[in-house]
Amino acid sequence: MEGKFPSVPPKVLARTPFSNPSLADGRDLLDNLTKTQWNPDTSIIDLVNSLPRFTNECIALIDECDFLDLGNFHLGQELPYNIWDNQLNMAKFYSIETDPKDAKASTERMLVVTQLVIL
């Protein structure tokens, strides 16, 4: 929660696969969990209590094949690299991006392929 809760909303990440395709790929599920814009009056208890409803809705969405709109990836969001380790049908690939105008200028990158997205 980065020490700024409740004025800054927490990130809600699934770390355990509970669906197929899996949502345990680093996406922030807070908006789907709360179904409203973040309100600093929301407590951790409120978030935890909404988890059963959320998981049941996810299971229904799997049956309807309407899973792609769940959660958000945030540009620049820092995630631990091991989040994709040992996940079924997910992999990470290390690479080096080289500037075509300057072969000496390169940046390490990681490509992540999950069951639903390529990051």
JOFEN-V131392 format. One line per field, one symbol per residue. ss: DSSP state (@ for helix, = for strand, . for the rest). phi: phi as a letter, one per 40 degrees, with the letter a starting at -180 (. if undefined). Layout:
BEGIN
ss=???
phi=???
END
This chain:
BEGIN
ss=...........................=.@@@@@.........@@@@@@.@@@@@@@@@@@@@@.......=........@@@@......=========..============....=.
phi=.ggbcccbcccbbcbbcbabccccbhccbdccccgaccbdccccddcccccdccccccccccccfbbcccgbbbdgccbccccbcfccfbabbcabcbcccacccabcbbbbbbcbabb
END
